[in-house]
Amino acid sequence: MKALICSTVLAATVSFTSTSNAQAQRVAASAGRAEYIEVEKNVKLHVTDLGDGQPIVLIHGWPLNDAMYEYQYQYFVEKGFRVIGISLRGFGKSDRPYGKYNFDVFSDDIKVVLDKLKIENAVLGGFSMGGAVVIHYITKYNSAHVSKLALFGAAAPSWKQRADFPFGATDEAAAGLIYTTKTNRQQLIEDFGKGFGATETSLSPATSAWLASINLDASPYATTQAITALRDLDLRPVLGKINIPVAIFHGTKDKLCDFVFAEQLHKGIKNSYIVKFENSGHALFVEEMEKFNTELEKFAKS
């Protein structure tokens, strides 16, 4: 009996040692990159970080998250770029703490991520509200880590009409939208989706459902706070501070951020140019996916 116990213990020890050695010898399959990056105590952002080469950093729109760039990630990896998508706090898989959700906070968070990833010479791109975020970041941090800026259907320079800016949402429309985020967010997302494409049927049902699922994944509180911050943001006074090349991508049939926004941005930003997406509404990144990807690649390589 004693011999049997000894044999069993010995066999277990040998098995454990062999397993430990195998684990120690195993080469890690990952590239050692973190999927979550802490930007302040108890707050981590979700980051998609793929590929190697010159970095392209992408910021999503409202109330989307970094998953919106699904059809950009693999394209740019295959073209020899490192492509990084950041979900802002409150959106997607990022943490959603109680606190501030404004453009200073979003810009500060991006700065921490780019610092920690040691990113340099990046192309920074932002869609819709994300376009306003990246303009704010560039002007607040003097283009830190970034050599080129790309704006996609940007909700800028001002999403809301002002006394000397007759474009964008009226006070009443902005107030109504913000109220609906607090009372019928699901219906808002459905209505938002109908206006996302050049027409109500230009996006396939599957694509529309995919985008709706991303939108619905946002924190309701962050959804309200972020659009309220966008209402109050006027970037016109800082456009002249942008001193890097800027590409302005915009759908000519955009019903959510009128094409006039692109014209106003081009007027205010030196060393900028417009790429018109003649067959797109707000969803130019999927409506004219091939053109979007190739034009962004061309800009990055220029």
Secondary structure, DSSP 4 states (H G I P E B T S, - for coil): -HHHHHHHHHHHHHHHHHHHHHHHHPPPSS-S--SEEEEETTEEEEEEEEESSSEEEEE--TT--GGGGHHHHHHHHHTT-EEEEEPPTTSTTS---SS--SHHHHHHHHHHHHHHTT--SEEEEEETHHHHHHHHHHHHTTTTTEEEEEEES---S-SB-BTTB--SB-HHHHHHHHHHHHH-HHHHHHHHHHTTSSSTTSS-HHHHHHHHHHHHTS-HHHHHHHHHHHHT---GGGGGG--S-EEEEEETT-SSS-THHHHHHHHHSTTEEEEEETT-SS-HHHHTHHHHHHHHHHHHH-
